[in-house]
Amino acid sequence: MMLAADRLQHGDDTIARIAGSLGYESEHAFNTAFKRVMGMPPRRYAGRLRQNGSDAPGA
């Protein structure tokens, strides 16, 4: 999940592309796992980082 978080933060890949590259068969499965581990869905995680201009959630 840390790799996914880094790609969401610094890359231009879509969530679907990140999910597939990490071995998830669906974006939904990836979203569920990401939320369980990181505490929020990947789209919200990426948007929050871009909105805050921060490198870490909650900073």
N, C-alpha and C positions, 0 to 999 in steps of 0.2 A: 504494500500500500504506500510505502514511502516513495517508491519509484513512481507510482501513479500520481501521488501528490506533487512530486517534483515536476513531472511532465505537465500537470494541470497548471502549475505555477509558472513554469518557464517556457513551455512549448506551445505550439500552435495546433497540435493534434486534437481531433474531436474526442469526446468521451468514448464513443463507439470504437474508434481506432485504438485508443489506449487499452480499452477492455479486451479487444481481440488480440492485441500484441502481448498481453499478459496471460492469455490462455482462457479467458472467459468466453463462453459460447454465446452469451447475450449481454447487451448493455444493461438489461434489468438485473441480471445476476451480479454484474460488477457493481452497479449502484447499491444493491443490498449489502454486499460485502464491504464496500467502501464506507457506507454509512455506519455499519456495525463497528468498524475499526477506528474510523476517524471522527465519528460523532456527528457527521452531517453529510448530506449527499454531495457527490463530486461537483455538480453544477454550482451549488451554493458555496462550496469550498473555493472553487476557482473564482467565482464572482466576488466573494468576500475579500480575497487576497488582492484582486485587481482594484476593487473599490477603495480599500485601505492603503494600497501601495506598500503593503507589508510583506515580509517573508514568512510570517508565522500567524496562524489563526489566533485571534484574541489579543494580538499585540497592539 
